Amino acid sequence: MTDVIETCTVLQSPTRPAQAAIPIFPGTPFPSGFALVIAKKWPDSAMLSVTFMDGDPVTQARVQQVAHQWSRFCNIRFKFVSGPDADIRISFKQPGSWSYIGTDAQWIAKDQPTMNFGWLTPTSPPEEYNRVVLHEFGHALGLIHEHQNPAGGIPWNKDAVYEYYSGPPNNWTTEQVDVNLFDTYDRNMVKFSGFDAESIMLYPIPNEFTIGDFEVGWNTGLSTTDVRWIGQVYPKPNTELLVDGPSMAAAIGAPDEIDQYTFLVFSRGRYRIE
């Protein structure tokens, strides 16, 4: 049988009222392989405060470093602070790794975490930090599990999946397997398109969990589609520059951030960028 698979559980706010879905980009096709709960999207250019409720300082620092990767490609920033009023509150004490989806975090009591990393330690390898932290912060931005994309695309062998997840370490009931793996989101509540087997929002799917020759390995970084799509969901301000046009200033707000500028030149010549 397959190796132990550590699967994230997505939590739903028990008190949040239902919200109607609204289109983000009417008439604009999205790249394949991404799905976001529209009603749980943060405002564009939001600065989300993040705090650690507990945990080893080394582990905290490593989580913080990885989380900023999302900000390189979208107009959302994470500000790590102290205190209970943060938008995202991280704990390491509870079992498993999980996160509330997007703005659902606002409905959680201030003394409770909105995100948890149950198996990360100071000595966990970099690939594990990338895999888990990018995934959970994707949920915090409003993204859902790729295998629950309404577009489908996974030929599940349900009997094999039920058998595996009913045993340790998960010990899930049939209903829990359905909720965490097989159930897909309502098409009216998410923005989605085709299936992306390389998305950071997808956990591994071994061949024995599917019918035919279908499997997904361990994704440990943002896929090309992840990067393009998050930049459309939370677009950065226009950075188009014209020769002899007005200057433009920008700030680097996150480690390893990359700001892209477009230069429009209408005639042949020598130009200097200052």
Residue pairs with C-beta under 8 A, 6 or more apart in sequence:
1 164
1 208
2 164
2 206
2 208
2 209
4 169
5 164
5 203
5 204
5 206
6 96
6 97
6 119
6 132
6 203
7 96
7 165
7 170
7 180
7 181
7 203
8 96
8 97
8 98
8 99
8 132
8 135
8 136
8 139
8 145
8 203
9 96
9 98
9 180
10 98
10 99
10 100
10 101
10 139
10 144
10 145
10 180
11 98
11 99
11 100
11 101
11 104
12 100
12 101
12 104
13 100
13 104
13 107
13 108
15 107
16 104
16 107
19 39
19 40
20 39
21 38
21 39
21 188
21 189
21 190
22 38
22 39
23 38
23 191
24 36
24 38
24 41
24 191
24 233
25 232
28 232
29 193
30 191
30 192
30 193
30 229
30 232
31 193
31 225
31 228
31 229
31 232
32 193
32 194
32 195
32 196
32 225
33 146
33 149
33 193
33 194
33 195
33 196
33 197
33 198
33 199
33 223
33 225
33 226
33 229
34 143
34 146
34 191
34 192
34 193
34 196
34 199
34 201
34 225
34 226
34 229
34 230
35 143
35 144
35 146
35 148
35 149
35 150
35 151
35 185
35 190
35 191
35 192
35 201
36 102
36 141
36 142
36 143
36 144
36 190
36 191
36 192
36 233
37 101
37 102
37 142
37 143
37 144
37 185
37 189
37 190
38 189
38 190
38 191
39 189
40 101
40 102
40 103
40 104
40 142
41 102
41 103
41 142
41 233
42 48
42 76
42 102
42 103
42 141
42 142
42 234
44 75
44 234
44 235
45 75
45 76
45 234
45 237
46 76
46 77
47 76
47 77
47 78
47 79
48 76
48 77
48 78
48 79
48 87
48 88
48 140
49 78
49 79
49 80
49 81
49 85
49 86
49 87
49 88
50 64
50 67
50 78
50 79
50 80
50 81
50 86
50 87
50 88
50 89
50 90
51 80
51 81
51 82
51 83
51 84
51 86
51 88
51 89
51 90
52 60
52 63
52 80
52 90
52 91
53 89
53 90
53 91
53 113
54 91
54 92
54 93
55 90
55 91
55 92
55 117
56 92
56 121
56 122
58 122
59 92
59 117
59 120
59 121
59 122
59 124
60 90
62 120
62 122
62 124
62 129
62 133
63 90
63 117
63 120
63 129
63 133
64 78
64 80
65 255
66 129
66 130
66 133
66 134
66 137
67 78
67 133
67 134
67 137
68 78
68 254
68 255
68 256
68 257
69 130
69 134
69 222
69 256
70 76
70 78
70 134
70 137
70 138
70 141
70 222
70 230
71 77
71 78
71 253
71 254
71 257
72 254
72 256
72 257
72 258
73 222
73 227
73 230
73 231
73 258
74 141
74 230
74 231
74 233
74 234
74 235
74 236
75 234
75 235
75 236
75 237
76 141
76 234
77 253
77 254
78 88
78 137
78 254
84 110
84 111
85 110
87 105
87 106
87 114
88 105
88 114
88 115
88 140
89 105
89 108
89 110
89 112
89 113
89 114
89 115
90 113
90 114
90 115
90 116
90 117
91 113
91 115
91 116
91 117
92 116
92 117
92 118
92 120
93 116
93 118
94 113
94 116
94 118
95 118
96 116
96 118
96 119
97 116
97 117
97 118
97 119
97 120
97 132
97 135
97 136
98 115
98 116
98 136
99 114
99 115
99 116
99 136
99 137
99 139
99 140
100 108
100 114
100 115
100 139
100 140
101 139
101 140
101 142
101 143
101 144
102 139
102 140
102 141
102 142
103 142
104 114
105 114
105 115
105 140
108 114
114 140
115 136
115 137
115 139
115 140
117 132
117 133
117 136
119 132
120 128
120 129
120 132
120 133
127 218
127 220
130 220
130 221
131 200
131 218
131 219
131 220
134 200
134 221
134 222
135 200
135 201
135 203
138 200
138 201
138 226
139 201
141 230
141 233
141 234
142 233
143 201
143 230
144 185
144 190
144 201
145 201
145 202
145 203
146 195
146 196
146 199
146 201
146 202
147 154
147 181
147 202
147 203
147 205
148 181
148 183
148 184
148 185
149 184
149 185
149 190
149 192
149 195
150 184
150 185
150 186
150 187
150 190
150 192
151 192
151 193
151 194
151 195
152 184
152 195
153 194
153 195
154 195
154 205
154 210
154 214
155 210
155 211
155 212
155 214
156 181
156 182
156 209
156 210
156 211
157 208
157 209
157 210
157 211
158 182
160 208
160 209
161 177
161 181
161 182
161 209
162 174
162 177
164 209
165 172
165 176
165 177
165 181
166 172
166 173
166 174
166 177
170 176
172 180
185 192
191 233
196 202
196 223
196 225
196 226
197 216
198 219
198 223
198 224
198 225
199 219
199 223
199 225
199 226
200 219
200 220
200 221
200 222
200 223
200 226
201 226
202 216
202 219
203 216
203 219
204 215
204 216
204 217
204 218
204 219
205 214
205 215
205 216
206 215
207 213
207 214
207 215
209 215
222 230
236 259
239 248
239 250
239 259
239 260
239 261
239 262
240 261
240 262
240 264
241 248
241 261
241 262
241 263
241 264
242 264
243 263
243 264
243 265
243 266
243 271
248 261
250 259
252 259
263 273
265 271
